[in-house]
Amino acid sequence: MASTATALNLDFLKELGLKEQNSGTGTGLEWISGTGNYIESYSPVDGQLIGKVEETSQEGYEKTMQKSLEAFKVWRKMPAPQRGEIVRQVGEQLRKYKEPLGKLVSYEMGKSLQEGLGEVQEMIDICDFAVGLSRQLYGLTMHSERPNHRMYEQWHPLGAVGIITAFNFPVAVWSWNSALAWVCGDVCIWKPSEKAPLCSVACQNIIADVLKANNVPEGVSCIINGDYKVGEWMTSDKRMPLISATGSSRMGKIVGAKVAERFGKTLLELGGNNAIIVTPDADLKMTLIGTVFGAVGTCGQRCTSTRRLIIHESVYDQVKESLIGAYKQLSIGNPLDQSNHVGPLIDKDAVNMYLNAIEKAQEEGGSILVEGGVLEGEGYESGCYVKPCIAEVENHFQIVQHETFAPILYLMKYKDIDEAIAMQNDVPQGLSSAIMTTNMREMELFLSAAGSDCGIANVNIGTSGAEIGGAFGGEKETGGGRESGSDAWKIYMRRQTNTINYGSDLPLAQGIEFNF
């Protein structure tokens, strides 16, 4: 678990148009002055100050909202395939800037360069998906019970969509929402995490040329920056019919309640406490790869990270020993160096939560198989590098029921498949799940109504690595929202049922007569 310090070439910051001080309020074609106070973005990679982003003022927020509402009146009238063409061009711009943006994601958030580039590729992929979707916003036709009548339903855009994103996917989740919302005819206002604000400025810079070249009305793509108070402006604003929020279950409960008070809509993507069930019929090599990537990828800071490994007692010792051996081979260090497997946690607060979780697991009776701890010395000066930890626990432990955003993997045994599924489901969260098996009966049971209660259920792959073609999201305290593929586009639109009478009489429904 060693790392050597690597000198960083930060030219990618200039390529993305980033400065030492950046406006944090933009309407796509204009940057607006803010409060005069700046969010300082420090890299967890080396602890260095990357740049500053000005906080959005109340006046700046109001100006942004007004620009968005004006833009919506124009944008919604543009044919959806034309909106799709603009999103296609956004995808082309992202292809052009994939490398520098991927490096920024890696440097500002701390995930590996491969994952940073992969996140930008997700942005490109969702743009491609949205282009096709722009010609497929289908409604339905229904037969009327009245003669000479026709019924159908169609979908209309909502208006201004608020997007609140988390630090762990500082650009992809914005694109999942914005690309779909744009082709649906909505305008977007994005509040990124204050832990990764520069990524939002970079994205706005990247797409600016596309917006200008296509005479897109100012306000179709907006960003605002700040702490939770800026988020409260959004959740309380009746002019914003949909809030898409990604973050903790605690945050989601606050957002959901506030938006519901004004009868707004929410798309909530919240916590995960994801498990892999390892059966006696599992391919153990495949299991090892899927588990290690799921547990330590992004330093355990994915909402789909593998937190729990539920292992059949007959293969428990074998799986445990192979994991211990694999963890000894992990290289922890600068994520821009592709020889490293694990980068840092986002900040020292995350480090403290990681240490507290390990301590609580031991206090509740768990035993440590692979010791955790904070790394020090050359290459670890930021204080955010930690060692991935493995602990033997019981599923009912309080700390196991809680999501800790860190590379801690909990191991536990089971006797039969029904018990394993019950353990998998016996947590408050319901995002991602997986089973490793070559037994068809166990596989089908896991995927049945009596199986996993998660929004995502995989067979012979891990809990991480969702594709944009499928709807992404989960149940219970994960919030119930769905983003990205399938018919997730419907959340960004309102349904309207239409009835047309093409006859010369006015027959009433259910045979009612009301004659004059």
C-alpha positions as CSV (number, residue, x, y, z in Angstrom):
1,M,0.0,0.0,0.0
2,A,2.7,2.4,-1.0
3,S,2.7,5.5,-3.1
4,T,5.3,7.9,-4.5
5,A,4.6,11.6,-4.8
6,T,4.0,12.6,-8.4
7,A,4.5,16.2,-9.7
8,L,1.2,17.4,-11.1
9,N,0.8,19.2,-14.4
10,L,-2.2,21.5,-13.9
11,D,-2.5,22.9,-17.5
12,F,-5.9,21.3,-17.7
13,L,-7.2,24.1,-15.5
14,K,-6.4,26.7,-18.1
15,E,-7.8,24.5,-20.9
16,L,-11.1,24.6,-19.1
17,G,-11.1,28.4,-18.7
18,L,-10.7,28.2,-14.9
19,K,-9.1,31.1,-13.1
20,E,-7.9,31.7,-9.5
21,Q,-11.2,33.5,-8.9
22,N,-14.3,32.4,-10.8
23,S,-17.9,33.6,-10.8
24,G,-20.3,31.0,-9.5
25,T,-23.4,32.3,-11.0
26,G,-24.0,31.8,-14.8
27,T,-26.9,31.9,-17.2
28,G,-25.1,30.2,-20.0
29,L,-24.2,33.4,-21.9
30,E,-23.4,35.7,-19.0
31,W,-21.6,35.5,-15.6
32,I,-23.2,37.4,-12.8
33,S,-21.5,38.9,-9.8
34,G,-22.2,37.3,-6.4
35,T,-21.8,38.0,-2.7
36,G,-18.1,38.8,-2.9
37,N,-17.5,35.7,-0.7
38,Y,-15.7,32.8,-2.3
39,I,-15.8,29.0,-1.9
40,E,-12.3,27.8,-1.8
41,S,-11.7,24.4,-3.5
42,Y,-8.8,22.4,-2.1
43,S,-7.8,19.2,-3.7
44,P,-7.8,16.1,-1.6
45,V,-5.0,14.8,-3.8
46,D,-2.3,17.2,-2.4
47,G,-4.1,19.7,-0.2
48,Q,-3.5,22.5,-2.6
49,L,-5.9,25.4,-3.3
50,I,-7.1,24.8,-6.9
51,G,-9.2,28.0,-7.2
52,K,-12.1,29.9,-5.8
53,V,-15.8,30.2,-6.9
54,E,-17.9,33.2,-5.8
55,E,-21.1,32.4,-3.9
56,T,-24.4,33.3,-5.5
57,S,-26.2,36.2,-4.0
58,Q,-29.9,36.5,-3.5
59,E,-30.0,39.1,-6.2
60,G,-28.0,36.9,-8.5
61,Y,-30.3,34.0,-7.8
62,E,-33.3,36.1,-8.7
63,K,-31.7,37.3,-11.9
64,T,-30.9,33.7,-12.8
65,M,-34.5,32.6,-12.2
66,Q,-35.9,35.4,-14.3
67,K,-33.6,34.6,-17.2
68,S,-34.5,30.9,-16.9
69,L,-38.3,31.6,-17.0
70,E,-37.9,33.9,-20.0
71,A,-35.8,31.3,-21.8
72,F,-38.4,28.6,-21.1
73,K,-41.0,30.4,-23.0
74,V,-38.8,30.2,-26.1
75,W,-37.1,26.8,-25.5
76,R,-40.4,24.9,-25.0
77,K,-41.6,26.0,-28.5
78,M,-38.6,24.6,-30.2
79,P,-39.2,21.2,-31.8
80,A,-37.8,18.4,-29.6
81,P,-35.5,17.1,-32.3
82,Q,-34.0,20.5,-32.7
83,R,-33.3,20.6,-29.0
84,G,-31.8,17.2,-29.4
85,E,-29.4,18.5,-32.0
86,I,-28.1,21.1,-29.6
87,V,-27.6,18.3,-27.0
88,R,-25.8,16.3,-29.6
89,Q,-23.4,19.3,-30.1
90,V,-22.9,19.4,-26.3
91,G,-21.9,15.8,-26.4
92,E,-19.3,16.6,-29.1
93,Q,-17.9,19.4,-27.0
94,L,-17.6,17.0,-24.1
95,R,-15.7,14.6,-26.4
96,K,-13.3,17.5,-27.2
97,Y,-12.7,18.3,-23.5
98,K,-12.9,14.8,-22.1
99,E,-9.3,14.6,-21.0
100,P,-9.0,18.0,-19.2
101,L,-12.4,17.6,-17.6
102,G,-11.7,14.1,-16.5
103,K,-8.5,15.3,-14.9
104,L,-10.3,18.1,-13.1
105,V,-12.9,15.6,-11.7
106,S,-10.0,13.4,-10.5
107,Y,-8.1,16.3,-9.0
108,E,-11.0,18.2,-7.4
109,M,-12.9,15.2,-6.1
110,G,-10.1,12.6,-5.6
111,K,-11.3,9.7,-7.7
112,S,-8.9,7.9,-10.0
113,L,-8.1,9.3,-13.4
114,Q,-9.7,6.3,-15.1
115,E,-12.9,7.0,-13.1
116,G,-12.7,10.7,-13.8
117,L,-12.5,10.0,-17.6
118,G,-15.2,7.4,-17.2
119,E,-17.5,10.0,-15.6
120,V,-17.1,12.3,-18.5
121,Q,-17.8,9.4,-20.8
122,E,-21.1,9.0,-19.0
123,M,-21.9,12.6,-19.8
124,I,-21.2,11.9,-23.5
125,D,-23.3,8.7,-23.4
126,I,-26.3,10.4,-21.8
127,C,-26.1,13.1,-24.5
128,D,-26.2,10.4,-27.2
129,F,-29.2,8.8,-25.4
130,A,-31.0,12.1,-25.1
131,V,-30.6,12.8,-28.8
132,G,-32.5,9.6,-29.7
133,L,-35.0,10.3,-27.0
134,S,-35.8,13.7,-28.5
135,R,-37.7,11.8,-31.3
136,Q,-39.3,9.4,-28.9
137,L,-41.3,11.4,-26.3
138,Y,-44.2,9.1,-26.9
139,G,-47.8,9.5,-25.5
140,L,-50.6,7.0,-25.9
141,T,-54.0,6.8,-27.7
142,M,-57.1,5.5,-26.0
143,H,-60.5,4.5,-27.3
144,S,-63.3,6.7,-26.1
145,E,-66.6,5.3,-24.9
146,R,-68.4,8.1,-26.7
147,P,-69.0,8.0,-30.5
148,N,-67.0,10.3,-32.7
149,H,-64.5,11.0,-30.0
150,R,-60.8,10.4,-29.8
151,M,-58.6,10.4,-26.7
152,Y,-54.9,10.6,-26.4
153,E,-52.2,11.7,-23.9
154,Q,-49.2,13.9,-24.5
155,W,-46.3,15.2,-22.5
156,H,-45.3,18.8,-22.0
157,P,-42.2,20.3,-20.3
158,L,-42.4,21.4,-16.7
159,G,-40.4,24.6,-16.7
160,A,-37.3,25.4,-14.6
161,V,-35.8,22.2,-13.2
162,G,-33.5,22.6,-10.2
163,I,-30.6,20.2,-10.0
164,I,-28.7,19.7,-6.7
165,T,-25.7,17.4,-7.0
166,A,-23.2,15.7,-4.7
167,F,-19.4,15.8,-4.7
168,N,-18.8,12.2,-5.6
169,F,-20.1,12.5,-9.2
170,P,-19.5,16.2,-9.7
171,V,-20.4,16.3,-13.4
172,A,-22.2,13.1,-14.5
173,V,-25.3,13.5,-12.4
174,W,-25.8,17.0,-13.6
175,S,-25.7,15.7,-17.2
176,W,-28.1,12.8,-16.4
177,N,-30.6,15.4,-15.5
178,S,-29.9,18.3,-17.8
179,A,-29.5,16.3,-21.1
180,L,-32.9,14.7,-20.6
181,A,-34.6,17.9,-19.2
182,W,-33.3,19.9,-22.2
183,V,-34.7,17.6,-24.8
184,C,-38.0,17.5,-22.9
185,G,-38.1,21.3,-23.2
186,D,-37.1,22.3,-19.7
187,V,-34.5,24.8,-18.6
188,C,-32.0,23.8,-15.8
189,I,-30.6,25.5,-12.8
190,W,-27.7,23.6,-11.3
191,K,-26.4,23.9,-7.7
192,P,-23.3,21.7,-7.4
193,S,-21.7,20.6,-4.2
194,E,-19.6,23.2,-2.5
195,K,-16.9,20.5,-2.2
196,A,-16.4,20.4,-6.0
197,P,-17.6,23.9,-7.4
198,L,-14.9,24.3,-10.1
199,C,-16.4,21.3,-12.0
200,S,-19.6,23.3,-12.5
201,V,-17.8,26.4,-13.8
202,A,-15.8,24.2,-16.2
203,C,-19.0,22.5,-17.6
204,Q,-20.6,25.9,-18.2
205,N,-17.4,27.1,-20.0
206,I,-17.4,23.9,-22.2
207,I,-21.0,24.3,-23.4
208,A,-21.0,28.1,-23.8
209,D,-19.9,28.0,-27.4
210,V,-22.6,25.5,-28.3
211,L,-25.3,27.7,-26.7
212,K,-24.0,30.8,-28.5
213,A,-23.6,29.1,-31.9
214,N,-27.2,27.9,-31.8
215,N,-28.7,31.2,-30.5
216,V,-30.0,29.3,-27.5
217,P,-31.9,31.8,-25.2
218,E,-29.9,32.9,-22.2
219,G,-31.1,30.9,-19.1
220,V,-31.5,27.4,-20.6
221,S,-28.4,26.3,-18.7
222,C,-27.7,28.0,-15.4
223,I,-25.4,27.4,-12.4
224,I,-25.6,28.8,-8.9
225,N,-23.1,28.1,-6.1
226,G,-23.2,28.3,-2.3
227,D,-24.0,26.3,0.8
228,Y,-27.3,24.8,2.0
229,K,-28.9,28.3,2.0
230,V,-28.8,28.5,-1.8
231,G,-30.4,25.0,-1.8
232,E,-33.1,26.3,0.4
233,W,-33.9,29.1,-2.1
234,M,-34.5,26.4,-4.7
235,T,-36.6,24.1,-2.6
236,S,-38.8,27.0,-1.4
237,D,-39.2,28.5,-4.9
238,K,-42.7,27.8,-6.4
239,R,-41.3,28.8,-9.8
240,M,-39.2,25.6,-9.8
241,P,-41.7,22.7,-10.3
242,L,-39.1,19.9,-10.0
243,I,-36.1,19.6,-7.7
244,S,-33.7,16.7,-8.5
245,A,-31.5,16.2,-5.5
246,T,-28.6,13.8,-5.0
247,G,-27.1,13.3,-1.5
248,S,-27.7,11.8,1.9
249,S,-31.0,10.4,3.1
250,R,-30.9,13.1,5.8
251,M,-30.7,15.8,3.2
252,G,-33.4,14.1,1.1
253,K,-35.9,14.1,3.9
254,I,-35.5,17.9,4.3
255,V,-35.7,18.6,0.6
256,G,-38.6,16.2,0.0
257,A,-40.7,17.7,2.9
258,K,-40.0,21.3,1.8
259,V,-40.9,20.8,-1.8
260,A,-44.0,18.8,-0.9
261,E,-45.2,21.7,1.1
262,R,-45.6,23.7,-2.1
263,F,-46.9,20.7,-4.1
264,G,-43.7,20.5,-6.1
265,K,-42.1,17.4,-7.5
266,T,-38.9,15.8,-6.4
267,L,-36.4,13.3,-7.9
268,L,-34.4,12.0,-4.9
269,E,-31.2,9.9,-5.3
270,L,-30.1,9.3,-1.7
271,G,-28.1,6.9,0.4
272,G,-27.1,3.3,-0.4
273,N,-26.1,0.4,1.8
274,N,-25.4,-2.1,-1.0
275,A,-24.7,-5.8,-0.5
276,I,-23.4,-8.7,-2.6
277,I,-24.6,-12.1,-1.8
278,V,-22.0,-14.8,-2.4
279,T,-23.5,-18.3,-2.8
280,P,-21.8,-21.7,-2.8
281,D,-22.2,-21.7,-6.6
282,A,-20.4,-18.3,-7.1
283,D,-17.5,-17.9,-9.5
284,L,-15.1,-16.8,-6.8
285,K,-12.6,-15.0,-9.2
286,M,-15.5,-12.9,-10.5
287,T,-16.6,-12.3,-7.0
288,L,-13.3,-11.0,-5.9
289,I,-13.0,-8.6,-8.8
290,G,-16.5,-7.2,-8.4
291,T,-16.2,-6.9,-4.6
292,V,-12.9,-5.1,-4.5
293,F,-13.9,-2.6,-7.2
294,G,-17.2,-2.0,-5.5
295,A,-15.7,-1.5,-2.1
296,V,-12.6,0.6,-2.9
297,G,-13.5,2.3,-6.2
298,T,-13.8,6.1,-5.6
299,C,-12.4,5.3,-2.2
300,G,-15.8,3.9,-1.2
301,Q,-17.6,7.2,-2.0
302,R,-20.1,6.0,-4.6
303,C,-23.7,5.7,-3.6
304,T,-23.5,2.2,-5.2
305,S,-20.3,1.2,-3.4
306,T,-20.3,-2.3,-1.9
307,R,-20.7,-1.9,1.9
308,R,-21.7,-5.5,2.9
309,L,-20.6,-8.9,1.7
310,I,-23.1,-11.6,2.7
311,I,-21.2,-14.9,2.2
312,H,-22.5,-18.5,2.5
313,E,-20.8,-20.3,5.4
314,S,-19.4,-23.0,3.1
315,V,-17.2,-20.5,1.2
316,Y,-16.8,-17.9,3.8
317,D,-13.2,-18.6,4.8
318,Q,-12.1,-18.9,1.2
319,V,-13.6,-15.6,0.2
320,K,-12.3,-13.9,3.3
321,E,-8.7,-15.0,2.7
322,S,-8.8,-14.1,-1.0
323,L,-10.0,-10.6,-0.1
324,I,-7.3,-10.1,2.5
325,G,-4.8,-11.1,-0.1
326,A,-6.2,-8.7,-2.7
327,Y,-6.3,-5.7,-0.3
328,K,-2.6,-6.2,0.4
329,Q,-1.9,-5.5,-3.3
330,L,-3.9,-2.2,-3.4
331,S,-1.8,0.8,-4.3
332,I,-3.0,4.0,-2.6
333,G,-2.0,7.4,-3.8
334,N,-2.3,10.3,-6.2
335,P,-5.4,9.3,-8.4
336,L,-3.9,11.0,-11.4
337,D,-1.2,8.4,-11.4
338,Q,-2.9,5.4,-13.1
339,S,-0.7,2.9,-11.3
340,N,-2.7,3.7,-8.1
341,H,-6.0,1.9,-7.3
342,V,-7.3,4.1,-4.5
343,G,-7.3,7.9,-4.1
344,P,-8.2,10.0,-1.2
345,L,-11.4,10.7,0.6
346,I,-13.0,14.1,-0.2
347,D,-11.9,15.9,3.0
348,K,-10.9,15.5,6.6
349,D,-14.5,15.4,7.7
350,A,-14.9,12.3,5.6
351,V,-11.7,10.9,7.2
352,N,-13.2,11.4,10.7
353,M,-16.4,9.7,9.7
354,Y,-14.4,6.8,8.4
355,L,-12.4,6.5,11.7
356,N,-15.5,6.8,13.8
357,A,-17.2,4.0,11.8
358,I,-14.4,1.6,12.3
359,E,-14.3,2.4,16.1
360,K,-18.1,1.9,16.4
361,A,-17.9,-1.4,14.5
362,Q,-15.4,-2.7,17.1
363,E,-17.4,-1.3,20.0
364,E,-20.5,-3.3,18.8
365,G,-18.5,-6.5,18.7
366,G,-17.0,-6.5,15.2
367,S,-13.4,-7.7,14.5
368,I,-11.0,-6.1,12.0
369,L,-9.6,-8.3,9.3
370,V,-7.8,-5.7,7.3
371,E,-6.8,-2.7,9.5
372,G,-7.7,0.8,8.5
373,G,-6.0,4.1,9.3
374,V,-4.9,7.4,7.9
375,L,-1.7,7.4,5.7
376,E,1.0,9.8,6.4
377,G,4.3,10.9,4.8
378,E,5.4,11.8,1.2
379,G,2.5,11.8,-1.2
380,Y,-0.1,11.8,1.6
381,E,0.3,15.4,2.8
382,S,-3.4,16.3,2.3
383,G,-4.3,14.0,5.3
384,C,-7.2,12.5,3.2
385,Y,-5.7,9.2,2.3
386,V,-6.9,6.2,4.2
387,K,-6.5,2.4,4.1
388,P,-9.4,0.3,2.9
389,C,-10.7,-1.7,5.8
390,I,-12.5,-5.0,6.2
391,A,-14.4,-6.0,9.3
392,E,-16.4,-9.0,10.4
393,V,-19.8,-7.9,11.8
394,E,-23.4,-8.8,12.3
395,N,-26.0,-7.2,10.0
396,H,-28.0,-5.8,12.9
397,F,-25.1,-3.6,14.2
398,Q,-26.2,0.0,14.2
399,I,-23.1,1.2,12.2
400,V,-23.8,-1.5,9.6
401,Q,-27.3,-0.2,9.2
402,H,-25.8,3.3,8.5
403,E,-24.2,4.3,5.2
404,T,-20.5,5.4,5.7
405,F,-19.1,7.1,2.7
406,A,-15.7,5.4,2.9
407,P,-13.8,2.2,2.0
408,I,-15.1,0.0,4.8
409,L,-16.3,-3.5,3.8
410,Y,-18.4,-5.5,6.2
411,L,-18.4,-9.3,6.0
412,M,-21.1,-11.6,7.4
413,K,-22.2,-15.2,7.1
414,Y,-25.5,-16.8,6.0
415,K,-26.9,-20.4,6.0
416,D,-29.6,-20.4,3.2
417,I,-30.6,-18.2,0.4
418,D,-33.8,-16.9,2.1
419,E,-31.8,-15.8,5.1
420,A,-29.3,-14.0,2.7
421,I,-32.0,-12.1,0.9
422,A,-33.6,-11.1,4.2
423,M,-30.2,-9.8,5.4
424,Q,-29.7,-8.0,2.2
425,N,-33.1,-6.2,2.5
426,D,-32.8,-5.6,6.3
427,V,-31.4,-2.1,6.0
428,P,-33.2,1.3,5.6
429,Q,-31.6,1.9,2.2
430,G,-32.5,0.2,-1.1
431,L,-30.3,1.3,-4.0
432,S,-28.1,-1.4,-5.4
433,S,-27.7,-5.1,-4.8
434,A,-26.0,-8.1,-6.4
435,I,-25.8,-11.9,-6.2
436,M,-22.9,-14.0,-7.3
437,T,-24.2,-17.4,-8.4
438,T,-24.4,-19.9,-11.3
439,N,-27.5,-21.4,-9.8
440,M,-30.5,-20.4,-11.9
441,R,-33.0,-20.9,-9.1
442,E,-31.2,-18.7,-6.7
443,M,-30.7,-16.0,-9.4
444,E,-34.4,-16.0,-10.3
445,L,-35.4,-15.9,-6.7
446,F,-33.1,-12.9,-6.1
447,L,-34.7,-11.0,-9.0
448,S,-38.3,-11.9,-8.1
449,A,-40.8,-10.0,-6.1
450,A,-39.6,-12.1,-3.1
451,G,-36.0,-11.1,-3.7
452,S,-34.0,-7.9,-3.6
453,D,-36.0,-4.8,-2.6
454,C,-33.5,-2.5,-4.3
455,G,-34.0,-0.4,-7.4
456,I,-31.0,-2.1,-8.9
457,A,-30.4,-5.9,-8.7
458,N,-27.5,-7.5,-10.5
459,V,-26.4,-11.0,-11.1
460,N,-22.7,-11.9,-11.4
461,I,-21.6,-8.3,-11.5
462,G,-21.0,-6.0,-8.5
463,T,-23.1,-3.2,-7.1
464,S,-21.3,-0.4,-9.0
465,G,-21.1,0.4,-12.6
466,A,-24.7,1.2,-13.7
467,E,-25.2,1.9,-17.4
468,I,-27.1,5.0,-18.6
469,G,-29.5,3.0,-20.6
470,G,-31.3,1.7,-17.5
471,A,-33.2,3.8,-15.0
472,F,-31.0,4.6,-12.0
473,G,-32.3,4.9,-8.5
474,G,-33.6,3.0,-5.5
475,E,-36.3,2.5,-2.9
476,K,-36.9,3.2,0.8
477,E,-34.5,5.8,2.2
478,T,-32.8,6.0,-1.2
479,G,-35.7,8.2,-2.2
480,G,-37.5,6.4,-5.0
481,G,-36.2,8.6,-7.8
482,R,-35.1,7.4,-11.2
483,E,-32.6,9.1,-13.5
484,S,-30.9,8.4,-16.8
485,G,-32.3,5.7,-19.0
486,S,-35.5,3.8,-19.7
487,D,-38.6,6.1,-19.2
488,A,-36.9,8.3,-16.5
489,W,-37.6,11.3,-18.9
490,K,-41.2,11.3,-17.7
491,I,-40.3,13.0,-14.4
492,Y,-39.2,16.1,-16.3
493,M,-42.6,16.5,-18.0
494,R,-46.2,16.8,-17.2
495,R,-48.8,14.4,-18.6
496,Q,-51.9,15.8,-20.3
497,T,-55.0,13.8,-21.4
498,N,-56.8,15.1,-24.4
499,T,-60.3,14.3,-25.8
500,I,-61.5,15.5,-29.2
501,N,-65.1,15.5,-30.3
502,Y,-65.2,15.4,-34.1
503,G,-68.9,14.8,-34.3
504,S,-71.9,17.1,-34.5
505,D,-73.4,16.0,-31.1
506,L,-72.2,16.3,-27.6
507,P,-72.8,12.9,-25.9
508,L,-71.8,12.9,-22.2
509,A,-69.7,10.3,-20.5
510,Q,-71.3,7.3,-18.8
511,G,-74.5,7.9,-20.8
512,I,-75.6,10.9,-18.8
513,E,-78.2,13.1,-20.5
514,F,-78.2,16.8,-20.0
515,N,-80.4,18.3,-22.7
516,F,-81.8,21.8,-23.2
